[in-house]
Amino acid sequence: MTNLRSRTLVILIILFSALPLYALKVFPLLSYSSSSGLLIGGIMSHNMIPPFSPFGFSTMAYIYTDGSISAEPQLLFKAGSGIVRFNINYNVSRGNKFFGWGNRGDNELYESYDSETQEVSGSYNFTPLSGIIFTGGLLSRHSTIYNRLNNQFWEQSPTDKFGSLWTAGPSMEGIWIIPSVIDGYFKTGYDLQLADNISYYNTEFALSVFAPVGTSTVPCFRTRITRHGGTDSTPFPYLPSLGGNSGLRGYNDARFGGNWSLLGNLELRQRIFTYTIDEDNSMSLSLVLFGDAGQVADHLSEFKWSGFHFDGGLGARITLPGGSSLRADFALSPEGLGIQMGLGELF
């Protein structure tokens, strides 16, 4: 099956305002999905290059003709020795698919539903020691599931939290930039969400390694393991899962569900050309050859070599003036073609 929720078959990026306009850049987006229809939207950015003085701002917003909506504005500014970031994420998503729970299942067997989610966060990013970057803040979430038919398939859900729910709690992330032995970084993150009769958390550990060859070729690798706790009280849209939207690019979003997930991504990034607009602005095009492998489990001891799911494909990266970049990946797996679109590199 082709994975097309918030993904596109045709990506037409109209860069009619690539020239500087008081550091404000606007990049309209036009695309088409056979499942969601026509996408109309754009990316706007201002001064998204550190130290974001006096401030940096960016947003990507779009609407599909099926009614799906996404908007994610963020504001950054320097404060003391660190950076303050405020972010809002609003999504209305139609025709989502629930494939059940576990590391297997049938990709042709699912139930559809619509969802609406909002996230509001504020954080402070600083460097307490050389090579260490710490981010701490607060995160608030709201979610609602609707247009869900009563079907016994939903009994596979490990949670019954489908209604309108607000949660909030702390969020933190640490990054250690590995010294010159290898070019890469180790990242760990934790967030906790609380409300009446609700308590759940996510923990992540990831290692990313880069091995540049010359000035335009970069082989790189990431491995990531995540742990989710409090699954039975987690609002349904925030159940832990692995799929196209979380790095297993050849599969549907949220294709596999489990409290633990293990993921590996291998990429060969090749810059094709760079176009210089002026002294401070340029654009570049890169191609990426990649492969992914991942699996989920309810317990760490359940991971096994035979449980991995694989995909591979080709992607493109367009670096835009002002510090933003667009990502499009086309991945083949045993379940079909997955097409992913987003901002920035996957890792």
C-alpha positions as a LaTeX table, in Angstrom:
\begin{tabular}{lrrr}
\hline
Residue & $x$ (\AA) & $y$ (\AA) & $z$ (\AA) \\
\hline
Met1 & 0.00 & 0.00 & 0.00 \\
Thr2 & 1.12 & 3.55 & $-0.68$ \\
Asn3 & 1.57 & 5.68 & 2.41 \\
Leu4 & $-0.03$ & 9.02 & 1.58 \\
Arg5 & $-1.29$ & 10.54 & 4.82 \\
Ser6 & 0.44 & 13.97 & 4.82 \\
Arg7 & 2.64 & 12.66 & 2.00 \\
Thr8 & 2.50 & 13.60 & $-1.67$ \\
Leu9 & 2.85 & 11.95 & $-5.06$ \\
Val10 & 3.75 & 15.22 & $-6.78$ \\
Ile11 & 5.74 & 17.93 & $-5.03$ \\
Leu12 & 5.85 & 21.32 & $-6.77$ \\
Ile13 & 7.79 & 23.90 & $-4.81$ \\
Ile14 & 7.34 & 27.43 & $-6.20$ \\
Leu15 & 10.23 & 29.55 & $-5.00$ \\
Phe16 & 9.06 & 32.88 & $-6.37$ \\
Ser17 & 10.30 & 34.79 & $-3.35$ \\
Ala18 & 13.75 & 33.32 & $-2.87$ \\
Leu19 & 15.38 & 36.74 & $-2.88$ \\
Pro20 & 15.80 & 38.43 & 0.51 \\
Leu21 & 12.89 & 40.59 & 1.66 \\
Tyr22 & 14.06 & 42.11 & 4.94 \\
Ala23 & 15.20 & 38.60 & 5.96 \\
Leu24 & 11.63 & 37.26 & 5.46 \\
Lys25 & 11.31 & 34.29 & 3.12 \\
Val26 & 8.04 & 32.85 & 1.80 \\
Phe27 & 7.94 & 29.54 & $-0.07$ \\
Pro28 & 4.50 & 28.42 & $-1.33$ \\
Leu29 & 3.84 & 24.68 & $-1.57$ \\
Leu30 & 1.53 & 22.95 & $-4.01$ \\
Ser31 & 1.13 & 19.18 & $-4.14$ \\
Tyr32 & $-1.36$ & 16.38 & $-4.69$ \\
Ser33 & $-2.23$ & 13.18 & $-2.82$ \\
Ser34 & $-4.59$ & 10.56 & $-4.21$ \\
Ser35 & $-6.02$ & 9.98 & $-0.73$ \\
Ser36 & $-6.27$ & 13.57 & 0.53 \\
Gly37 & $-6.52$ & 15.66 & $-2.63$ \\
Leu38 & $-4.78$ & 18.94 & $-3.42$ \\
Leu39 & $-2.42$ & 20.46 & $-0.87$ \\
Ile40 & $-2.03$ & 24.22 & $-0.73$ \\
Gly41 & 0.27 & 25.84 & 1.78 \\
Gly42 & 3.66 & 27.33 & 2.32 \\
Ile43 & 6.72 & 27.90 & 4.46 \\
Met44 & 7.59 & 31.28 & 5.92 \\
Ser45 & 10.85 & 31.93 & 7.74 \\
His46 & 12.67 & 34.90 & 9.17 \\
Asn47 & 16.25 & 34.93 & 10.39 \\
Met48 & 16.40 & 31.18 & 11.17 \\
Ile49 & 20.19 & 31.16 & 11.51 \\
Pro50 & 21.68 & 31.25 & 15.05 \\
Pro51 & 21.91 & 33.36 & 17.15 \\
Phe52 & 18.41 & 34.42 & 15.91 \\
Ser53 & 19.06 & 38.11 & 16.65 \\
Pro54 & 16.78 & 39.86 & 17.45 \\
Phe55 & 14.53 & 36.83 & 16.84 \\
Gly56 & 13.90 & 33.96 & 14.44 \\
Phe57 & 10.51 & 32.82 & 13.21 \\
Ser58 & 9.31 & 30.02 & 10.94 \\
Thr59 & 6.13 & 28.18 & 10.12 \\
Met60 & 4.92 & 25.53 & 7.74 \\
Ala61 & 1.17 & 25.52 & 7.14 \\
Tyr62 & $-1.01$ & 23.69 & 4.64 \\
Ile63 & $-4.53$ & 22.45 & 3.98 \\
Tyr64 & $-5.74$ & 19.47 & 1.93 \\
Thr65 & $-9.01$ & 19.48 & 0.03 \\
Asp66 & $-10.19$ & 16.58 & 2.24 \\
Gly67 & $-10.08$ & 18.96 & 5.24 \\
Ser68 & $-6.74$ & 17.93 & 6.75 \\
Ile69 & $-4.89$ & 20.94 & 8.22 \\
Ser70 & $-1.43$ & 21.44 & 9.66 \\
Ala71 & 0.27 & 24.52 & 11.09 \\
Glu72 & 3.43 & 24.75 & 13.21 \\
Pro73 & 4.72 & 28.25 & 13.99 \\
Gln74 & 7.80 & 28.69 & 16.17 \\
Leu75 & 9.56 & 31.72 & 17.64 \\
Leu76 & 13.19 & 31.75 & 18.82 \\
Phe77 & 15.29 & 34.44 & 20.48 \\
Lys78 & 18.52 & 34.68 & 22.44 \\
Ala79 & 18.29 & 34.96 & 26.24 \\
Gly80 & 21.47 & 35.07 & 28.27 \\
Ser81 & 23.75 & 32.29 & 27.06 \\
Gly82 & 20.92 & 30.22 & 25.56 \\
Ile83 & 17.97 & 30.24 & 23.18 \\
Val84 & 14.26 & 30.45 & 24.09 \\
Arg85 & 11.85 & 28.62 & 21.79 \\
Phe86 & 8.05 & 28.81 & 21.72 \\
Asn87 & 6.18 & 26.39 & 19.49 \\
Ile88 & 2.55 & 25.64 & 18.59 \\
Asn89 & 1.55 & 22.56 & 16.59 \\
Tyr90 & $-2.02$ & 22.23 & 15.30 \\
Asn91 & $-3.20$ & 19.28 & 13.20 \\
Val92 & $-6.51$ & 18.05 & 11.85 \\
Ser93 & $-5.96$ & 14.70 & 10.15 \\
Arg94 & $-8.57$ & 12.79 & 8.14 \\
Gly95 & $-8.58$ & 9.10 & 7.31 \\
Asn96 & $-5.92$ & 7.94 & 9.76 \\
Lys97 & $-5.40$ & 4.18 & 10.01 \\
Phe98 & $-5.20$ & 1.97 & 13.09 \\
Phe99 & $-3.55$ & $-1.38$ & 12.28 \\
Gly100 & $-3.95$ & $-2.93$ & 15.69 \\
Trp101 & $-1.22$ & $-3.48$ & 18.26 \\
Gly102 & 2.05 & $-5.36$ & 17.94 \\
Asn103 & 4.96 & $-5.94$ & 15.58 \\
Arg104 & 3.05 & $-7.78$ & 12.87 \\
Gly105 & $-0.54$ & $-7.51$ & 11.65 \\
Asp106 & $-1.91$ & $-7.12$ & 8.14 \\
Asn107 & $-1.39$ & $-3.80$ & 6.40 \\
Glu108 & $-4.67$ & $-4.36$ & 4.51 \\
Leu109 & $-6.62$ & $-4.74$ & 7.77 \\
Tyr110 & $-7.24$ & $-1.47$ & 9.61 \\
Glu111 & $-9.86$ & 0.92 & 10.96 \\
Ser112 & $-10.09$ & 4.56 & 9.90 \\
Tyr113 & $-10.57$ & 7.57 & 12.13 \\
Asp114 & $-10.12$ & 11.34 & 12.18 \\
Ser115 & $-8.13$ & 13.24 & 14.79 \\
Glu116 & $-7.42$ & 16.74 & 16.01 \\
Thr117 & $-4.33$ & 17.52 & 18.09 \\
Gln118 & $-2.75$ & 20.64 & 19.54 \\
Glu119 & 0.61 & 21.02 & 21.24 \\
Val120 & 1.99 & 24.13 & 22.94 \\
Ser121 & 5.54 & 24.17 & 24.25 \\
Gly122 & 8.14 & 26.52 & 25.63 \\
Ser123 & 11.77 & 25.59 & 26.19 \\
Tyr124 & 15.22 & 26.95 & 26.95 \\
Asn125 & 18.28 & 25.63 & 25.14 \\
Phe126 & 21.80 & 26.23 & 26.49 \\
Thr127 & 25.31 & 24.75 & 26.63 \\
Pro128 & 26.39 & 24.07 & 30.23 \\
Leu129 & 29.67 & 22.44 & 29.11 \\
Ser130 & 31.60 & 22.31 & 25.87 \\
Gly131 & 30.00 & 19.78 & 23.53 \\
Ile132 & 26.85 & 19.38 & 25.66 \\
Ile133 & 23.53 & 20.98 & 24.72 \\
Phe134 & 20.62 & 20.82 & 27.15 \\
Thr135 & 16.98 & 21.73 & 26.47 \\
Gly136 & 14.31 & 21.88 & 29.15 \\
Gly137 & 10.76 & 23.16 & 29.15 \\
Leu138 & 7.05 & 22.51 & 29.44 \\
Leu139 & 4.77 & 20.75 & 26.95 \\
Ser140 & 0.96 & 20.77 & 26.89 \\
Arg141 & $-1.12$ & 18.49 & 24.64 \\
His142 & $-4.76$ & 18.20 & 23.64 \\
Ser143 & $-6.30$ & 15.52 & 21.43 \\
Thr144 & $-9.66$ & 14.31 & 20.16 \\
Ile145 & $-10.58$ & 11.22 & 18.12 \\
Tyr146 & $-13.80$ & 11.27 & 16.10 \\
Asn147 & $-15.56$ & 9.57 & 13.17 \\
Arg148 & $-14.55$ & 6.24 & 14.68 \\
Leu149 & $-16.94$ & 3.39 & 13.88 \\
Asn150 & $-17.80$ & 0.88 & 16.59 \\
Asn151 & $-15.89$ & $-2.21$ & 15.59 \\
Gln152 & $-14.37$ & $-5.09$ & 17.52 \\
Phe153 & $-11.03$ & $-4.24$ & 15.91 \\
Trp154 & $-10.76$ & $-1.33$ & 18.35 \\
Glu155 & $-10.55$ & $-3.81$ & 21.21 \\
Gln156 & $-6.90$ & $-4.25$ & 20.21 \\
Ser157 & $-6.18$ & $-0.69$ & 21.38 \\
Pro158 & $-4.25$ & $-0.74$ & 24.67 \\
Thr159 & $-6.02$ & 2.47 & 25.76 \\
Asp160 & $-9.61$ & 3.71 & 25.87 \\
Lys161 & $-8.68$ & 7.42 & 25.89 \\
Phe162 & $-10.40$ & 8.56 & 22.68 \\
Gly163 & $-12.24$ & 11.70 & 23.86 \\
Ser164 & $-11.17$ & 15.31 & 24.33 \\
Leu165 & $-8.21$ & 15.34 & 26.75 \\
Trp166 & $-5.66$ & 17.88 & 27.96 \\
Thr167 & $-2.33$ & 16.83 & 29.47 \\
Ala168 & 0.80 & 18.74 & 30.45 \\
Gly169 & 4.22 & 18.14 & 31.91 \\
Pro170 & 7.99 & 18.67 & 31.69 \\
Ser171 & 10.11 & 17.86 & 28.69 \\
Met172 & 13.90 & 17.67 & 28.48 \\
Glu173 & 16.60 & 16.70 & 26.00 \\
Gly174 & 20.35 & 16.39 & 26.17 \\
Ile175 & 22.80 & 16.20 & 23.26 \\
Trp176 & 26.46 & 15.28 & 23.61 \\
Ile177 & 28.51 & 16.15 & 20.55 \\
Ile178 & 31.05 & 13.35 & 20.37 \\
Pro179 & 34.69 & 14.57 & 20.30 \\
Ser180 & 36.92 & 14.25 & 17.26 \\
Val181 & 37.16 & 10.43 & 17.46 \\
Ile182 & 34.03 & 10.32 & 15.29 \\
Asp183 & 31.75 & 13.00 & 13.86 \\
Gly184 & 28.37 & 12.56 & 15.52 \\
Tyr185 & 26.26 & 13.02 & 18.61 \\
Phe186 & 24.42 & 11.10 & 21.29 \\
Lys187 & 20.92 & 12.30 & 22.19 \\
Thr188 & 18.61 & 11.42 & 25.06 \\
Gly189 & 15.17 & 12.81 & 25.78 \\
Tyr190 & 12.36 & 12.46 & 28.28 \\
Asp191 & 8.86 & 13.91 & 28.58 \\
Leu192 & 6.12 & 13.29 & 31.11 \\
Gln193 & 2.41 & 14.07 & 30.64 \\
Leu194 & $-0.06$ & 14.30 & 33.52 \\
Ala195 & $-3.80$ & 14.93 & 34.01 \\
Asp196 & $-6.65$ & 13.44 & 36.04 \\
Asn197 & $-6.23$ & 9.64 & 35.90 \\
Ile198 & $-3.57$ & 10.06 & 33.20 \\
Ser199 & 0.17 & 9.61 & 33.52 \\
Tyr200 & 2.48 & 8.55 & 30.69 \\
Tyr201 & 6.05 & 9.20 & 29.61 \\
Asn202 & 8.47 & 8.75 & 26.71 \\
Thr203 & 12.21 & 8.12 & 26.91 \\
Glu204 & 14.54 & 8.14 & 23.89 \\
Phe205 & 18.21 & 7.27 & 23.35 \\
Ala206 & 19.82 & 7.83 & 19.93 \\
Leu207 & 23.31 & 7.77 & 18.42 \\
Ser208 & 24.02 & 9.51 & 15.10 \\
Val209 & 27.34 & 9.16 & 13.26 \\
Phe210 & 28.56 & 11.07 & 10.18 \\
Ala211 & 31.61 & 10.26 & 8.03 \\
Pro212 & 32.16 & 13.02 & 5.42 \\
Val213 & 33.96 & 12.05 & 2.23 \\
Gly214 & 35.25 & 15.25 & 0.66 \\
Thr215 & 33.04 & 18.35 & 0.82 \\
Ser216 & 29.80 & 17.08 & $-0.72$ \\
Thr217 & 29.37 & 13.38 & 0.25 \\
Val218 & 28.29 & 12.25 & 3.71 \\
Pro219 & 27.58 & 8.62 & 4.71 \\
Cys220 & 25.69 & 8.65 & 8.02 \\
Phe221 & 23.91 & 6.34 & 10.43 \\
Arg222 & 21.47 & 6.59 & 13.31 \\
Thr223 & 20.27 & 4.03 & 15.81 \\
Arg224 & 17.45 & 4.86 & 18.24 \\
Ile225 & 15.66 & 3.05 & 21.03 \\
Thr226 & 12.55 & 4.42 & 22.73 \\
Arg227 & 10.52 & 3.40 & 25.78 \\
His228 & 6.92 & 4.41 & 26.50 \\
Gly229 & 5.32 & 4.00 & 29.92 \\
Gly230 & 1.70 & 4.33 & 31.01 \\
Thr231 & 0.25 & 3.04 & 27.75 \\
Asp232 & $-3.17$ & 2.21 & 29.20 \\
Ser233 & $-3.73$ & 5.87 & 30.17 \\
Thr234 & $-2.19$ & 7.44 & 27.06 \\
Pro235 & $-4.53$ & 9.45 & 24.78 \\
Phe236 & $-4.94$ & 7.41 & 21.60 \\
Pro237 & $-3.11$ & 9.81 & 19.18 \\
Tyr238 & $-0.01$ & 9.64 & 21.40 \\
Leu239 & 0.30 & 5.88 & 21.61 \\
Pro240 & 3.88 & 4.74 & 20.86 \\
Ser241 & 4.30 & 3.48 & 17.30 \\
Leu242 & 6.75 & 2.99 & 14.46 \\
Gly243 & 6.03 & 3.82 & 10.83 \\
Gly244 & 6.53 & 6.35 & 8.08 \\
Asn245 & 6.13 & 9.40 & 10.29 \\
Ser246 & 8.67 & 8.11 & 12.82 \\
Gly247 & 11.52 & 6.97 & 10.55 \\
Leu248 & 10.44 & 3.64 & 9.01 \\
Arg249 & 9.77 & 5.42 & 5.74 \\
Gly250 & 8.43 & 2.58 & 3.58 \\
Tyr251 & 5.43 & 1.87 & 5.82 \\
Asn252 & 2.19 & 3.57 & 6.82 \\
Asp253 & 2.20 & 5.99 & 9.72 \\
Ala254 & 1.81 & 4.22 & 13.09 \\
Arg255 & 2.02 & 0.87 & 11.30 \\
Phe256 & 3.41 & $-1.03$ & 14.32 \\
Gly257 & 2.52 & $-0.34$ & 17.97 \\
Gly258 & 4.54 & $-1.31$ & 21.04 \\
Asn259 & 5.95 & 0.12 & 24.26 \\
Trp260 & 9.52 & $-0.32$ & 23.00 \\
Ser261 & 10.80 & 0.56 & 19.54 \\
Leu262 & 14.20 & $-0.03$ & 17.93 \\
Leu263 & 15.12 & 1.81 & 14.72 \\
Gly264 & 18.18 & 2.08 & 12.48 \\
Asn265 & 18.61 & 4.52 & 9.56 \\
Leu266 & 21.49 & 4.47 & 7.06 \\
Glu267 & 21.90 & 7.32 & 4.55 \\
Leu268 & 24.34 & 8.39 & 1.84 \\
Arg269 & 23.89 & 12.14 & 1.29 \\
Gln270 & 25.25 & 13.68 & $-1.91$ \\
Arg271 & 25.05 & 17.40 & $-2.60$ \\
Ile272 & 24.42 & 17.99 & $-6.32$ \\
Phe273 & 24.76 & 21.76 & $-6.61$ \\
Thr274 & 24.57 & 25.02 & $-4.67$ \\
Tyr275 & 23.12 & 28.26 & $-6.03$ \\
Thr276 & 24.34 & 31.46 & $-4.38$ \\
Ile277 & 21.74 & 34.22 & $-4.24$ \\
Asp278 & 23.85 & 36.80 & $-2.44$ \\
Glu279 & 26.53 & 36.96 & 0.24 \\
Asp280 & 24.19 & 35.71 & 2.96 \\
Asn281 & 21.73 & 33.50 & 1.06 \\
Ser282 & 22.05 & 30.34 & $-1.02$ \\
Met283 & 20.08 & 27.27 & $-2.04$ \\
Ser284 & 21.27 & 23.72 & $-2.60$ \\
Leu285 & 19.94 & 20.40 & $-3.87$ \\
Ser286 & 21.06 & 17.06 & $-2.43$ \\
Leu287 & 20.10 & 13.46 & $-3.16$ \\
Val288 & 19.95 & 10.79 & $-0.45$ \\
Leu289 & 20.15 & 7.01 & $-0.81$ \\
Phe290 & 18.81 & 5.37 & 2.34 \\
Gly291 & 17.71 & 2.21 & 4.12 \\
Asp292 & 15.70 & 1.74 & 7.33 \\
Ala293 & 15.15 & $-1.15$ & 9.73 \\
Gly294 & 12.91 & $-1.21$ & 12.78 \\
Gln295 & 10.68 & $-3.20$ & 15.09 \\
Val296 & 8.51 & $-2.75$ & 18.21 \\
Ala297 & 7.83 & $-4.85$ & 21.30 \\
Asp298 & 5.97 & $-4.56$ & 24.59 \\
His299 & 9.04 & $-5.74$ & 26.52 \\
Leu300 & 12.74 & $-5.27$ & 25.82 \\
Ser301 & 13.35 & $-9.01$ & 25.94 \\
Glu302 & 10.95 & $-9.53$ & 23.01 \\
Phe303 & 13.25 & $-7.90$ & 20.42 \\
Lys304 & 14.58 & $-10.47$ & 17.94 \\
Trp305 & 16.55 & $-10.45$ & 14.68 \\
Ser306 & 13.61 & $-11.95$ & 12.81 \\
Gly307 & 11.35 & $-9.10$ & 13.97 \\
Phe308 & 12.91 & $-6.33$ & 11.89 \\
His309 & 11.00 & $-4.60$ & 9.07 \\
Phe310 & 13.09 & $-3.15$ & 6.23 \\
Asp311 & 12.75 & $-0.51$ & 3.53 \\
Gly312 & 14.99 & 1.48 & 1.21 \\
Gly313 & 14.77 & 4.29 & $-1.30$ \\
Leu314 & 15.83 & 7.65 & $-2.65$ \\
Gly315 & 15.23 & 11.13 & $-1.29$ \\
Ala316 & 15.84 & 14.78 & $-2.13$ \\
Arg317 & 16.78 & 17.72 & 0.08 \\
Ile318 & 16.36 & 21.40 & $-0.83$ \\
Thr319 & 18.13 & 23.85 & 1.45 \\
Leu320 & 16.35 & 27.21 & 1.45 \\
Pro321 & 17.60 & 30.73 & 2.21 \\
Gly322 & 17.06 & 31.62 & 5.83 \\
Gly323 & 18.08 & 28.30 & 7.36 \\
Ser324 & 15.13 & 26.02 & 6.45 \\
Ser325 & 15.21 & 22.89 & 4.30 \\
Leu326 & 12.66 & 20.60 & 2.67 \\
Arg327 & 12.83 & 16.80 & 2.72 \\
Ala328 & 11.11 & 14.35 & 0.37 \\
Asp329 & 11.76 & 10.58 & 0.64 \\
Phe330 & 10.46 & 7.75 & $-1.56$ \\
Ala331 & 10.83 & 4.33 & 0.10 \\
Leu332 & 9.97 & 0.81 & $-1.04$ \\
Ser333 & 9.06 & $-1.90$ & 1.46 \\
Pro334 & 7.28 & $-5.28$ & 1.28 \\
Glu335 & 4.06 & $-3.30$ & 1.87 \\
Gly336 & 4.49 & $-0.88$ & $-1.03$ \\
Leu337 & 5.74 & 2.64 & $-1.61$ \\
Gly338 & 5.97 & 5.20 & 1.19 \\
Ile339 & 6.34 & 8.89 & 0.38 \\
Gln340 & 7.44 & 11.21 & 3.16 \\
Met341 & 7.65 & 15.00 & 3.15 \\
Gly342 & 8.89 & 17.23 & 5.94 \\
Leu343 & 11.17 & 20.00 & 7.18 \\
Gly344 & 14.84 & 19.37 & 7.91 \\
Glu345 & 16.85 & 16.16 & 7.88 \\
Leu346 & 15.43 & 13.00 & 9.47 \\
Phe347 & 18.45 & 13.05 & 11.83 \\
\hline
\end{tabular}
